[in-house]
Amino acid sequence: MENKKVQLKFKAVNKDIFEAILNGSKKVETRAATTKFKNLKAGDIVLLVCGKDQAEKKIKEVQIFKSIGDLVGVYKVSDINPDLKTQEELTKMYYSFPNYREKIDKYGLIAMEFE
């Protein structure tokens, strides 16, 4: 089976998150596990895009979680977002994205670790 390639877009305001993935301080990238992301697996390629900047990362490990609580049971909050310390802060961040509360409730979260 061939490896997939998927694009993850970052808004200019989130350039720090894009950079943190590239420099390794952000160890886990998460998204709602919608149809676009739910079938990703180790070995797949992610094209990170922020404005004109692009970088490819290979997925080392991927897991799907039913809730934010399940996610932080496996990963440290600081591995998901280096600027945050608590599950409450992480939840607030997710819920600040349009329709994310509903998407997490419906699809869960996918967590990707990169090589």
C-alpha positions as CSV (number, residue, x, y, z in Angstrom):
1,M,0.0,0.0,0.0
2,E,1.4,3.4,-1.0
3,N,2.0,6.1,1.5
4,K,-0.3,9.1,1.4
5,K,0.6,12.7,1.3
6,V,-1.6,15.2,3.1
7,Q,-1.3,19.0,3.5
8,L,-1.6,20.7,6.9
9,K,-2.1,24.5,6.6
10,F,-1.1,27.0,9.3
11,K,-2.4,30.5,9.4
12,A,0.2,33.3,9.5
13,V,-0.8,33.9,13.1
14,N,0.3,30.4,13.9
15,K,3.7,30.7,12.4
16,D,5.2,29.9,15.8
17,I,3.5,26.5,15.8
18,F,4.7,25.8,12.3
19,E,8.3,26.7,13.4
20,A,8.0,24.6,16.6
21,I,7.2,21.5,14.6
22,L,10.2,22.1,12.3
23,N,12.6,22.7,15.2
24,G,11.3,19.8,17.2
25,S,10.0,21.6,20.3
26,K,6.4,20.7,19.3
27,K,6.5,16.9,19.2
28,V,2.9,16.1,18.4
29,E,0.6,17.7,15.9
30,T,-3.1,17.2,16.4
31,R,-6.2,17.7,14.2
32,A,-9.8,16.7,14.5
33,A,-9.8,13.2,13.1
34,T,-12.1,14.1,10.1
35,T,-12.2,12.1,6.9
36,K,-9.2,14.0,5.6
37,F,-7.0,12.8,8.5
38,K,-8.4,9.7,10.1
39,N,-6.7,7.2,7.8
40,L,-3.2,8.6,8.1
41,K,-0.6,6.1,9.2
42,A,3.1,5.8,10.0
43,G,5.2,6.4,6.8
44,D,2.7,8.9,5.3
45,I,4.1,12.3,4.4
46,V,2.7,15.6,5.7
47,L,3.3,18.8,3.8
48,L,3.3,21.6,6.3
49,V,2.3,25.0,4.8
50,C,2.4,28.4,6.4
51,G,2.1,31.2,3.8
52,K,5.0,30.7,1.3
53,D,6.9,28.5,3.7
54,Q,6.6,24.7,3.2
55,A,8.3,21.6,4.7
56,E,7.7,17.9,4.5
57,K,7.6,15.6,7.5
58,K,7.2,11.9,7.6
59,I,4.8,10.5,10.2
60,K,6.5,8.2,12.7
61,E,3.5,7.3,14.8
62,V,-0.2,8.2,14.7
63,Q,-3.0,7.6,17.2
64,I,-6.7,8.6,17.4
65,F,-8.3,9.7,20.7
66,K,-11.9,10.1,21.5
67,S,-11.4,13.1,23.7
68,I,-8.9,15.7,24.9
69,G,-8.7,13.9,28.2
70,D,-7.6,10.7,26.4
71,L,-5.0,12.6,24.4
72,V,-3.4,14.1,27.5
73,G,-3.4,10.7,29.1
74,V,-0.8,9.7,26.6
75,Y,1.0,13.0,25.6
76,K,2.2,15.9,27.7
77,V,0.3,19.2,27.0
78,S,3.7,20.8,26.3
79,D,4.4,18.2,23.6
80,I,1.2,19.3,21.8
81,N,1.7,23.0,22.4
82,P,5.0,24.2,24.0
83,D,3.3,27.4,25.2
84,L,0.7,25.6,27.3
85,K,0.9,23.7,30.6
86,T,-2.6,22.4,31.5
87,Q,-5.4,20.4,30.0
88,E,-7.7,23.3,30.6
89,E,-5.4,25.6,28.5
90,L,-5.3,23.0,25.8
91,T,-9.1,22.6,25.8
92,K,-9.5,26.4,25.6
93,M,-7.1,26.5,22.6
94,Y,-9.0,23.7,20.7
95,Y,-12.4,25.3,21.4
96,S,-11.1,28.6,20.1
97,F,-10.9,27.1,16.6
98,P,-14.1,27.3,14.5
99,N,-16.4,24.3,15.1
100,Y,-13.7,22.4,16.9
101,R,-15.8,21.4,20.0
102,E,-18.3,19.8,17.6
103,K,-15.5,18.2,15.5
104,I,-13.8,16.7,18.5
105,D,-17.1,15.3,19.9
106,K,-17.9,13.8,16.5
107,Y,-14.5,12.6,15.2
108,G,-12.1,12.7,18.1
109,L,-8.5,13.9,17.7
110,I,-5.7,12.4,15.6
111,A,-2.1,12.9,17.0
112,M,0.8,12.7,14.7
113,E,4.5,12.3,15.7
114,F,7.1,13.1,13.1
115,E,10.5,11.5,12.3
